[in-house]
């Protein structure tokens, strides 16, 4: 068992990190990586995207890479650029993870509407829902296209999905319809996450589980500015105030090379002072289909009682 550090009246923090590695599944595979790029398969469509952390050489030959349907050519800002289409790609196509279905699209910010490394988180959410042995009330902040919301809803959870982007919320609702979850108890909220949490606190609302996947920088629907390092402490403290007495988990994920899982765990320990439990932390990664190794992509911290 991992060692833990303890503060009086606060959750324990694991002293060793976890590697949460998402393995390939039927509709996704990391085919190869290297030289600052990833070669991925989404259903039947293969794409090449930049990934600065892939410092090694590719394992596969150039022929496989050159056969990709689309390549994202980044501008000065790595998240911005354009797709160069080499083979026909539909405007959208359906993928599946477990019982949840969702649309993939070549989005303008190098993404396709799904972060496949989060499959490790989806597995964990399923485990926590099973351990709870009761329907959970779940808040998903920065919910994007809603896959985590749909995973929770498929497990009988009552879900509140919050994202500041109207197109992302619309995409999430389309994914819910595709998954046969249009009538599931999901509230779709287009709002700034901090403002929503503050309002829920005033209302006295409570949740059994909270998922957060904040960006480094973003804007709310009314021009609100989000900066990860500046605003996360306040937001996480607000989330702690929304937890029920018998809450099941808090899951925080962040994409920033300057923000470690241990830093997130320390912040979480402070904001959850007065609760028991353990805070695990570490890195989310994708494992290559060829079994060579994985690509670390983001950091996480998660609390359970």
ABEGO torsion letter per residue (X at the ends): XBBBBBBBGBBBBBABBBBBBBBBBAABBBABBEGGBBBBBBEABBBBBBBAABABBBABBAAAAAABABBBBBBABAABEBBBBABBBBABBBBBBEABBBBBBBBAAGBAGBBAAAAAAAAAAAAAAAAAGBBBBBBBBGAEAGAAAAAAAAAGBBBBBBBABAAAAAAAAAAAAAAGAAABBBBBBBBBAAAAAAAAAAAGBBBABBBBBBBABBBBAAGBBBBAAAAAAAAAAAAAAABBAABABBBBBBBBAABBAAAAAAAAAAAABGBBEBBBBEBBBBBBAAGABBBBABBBBBBBX
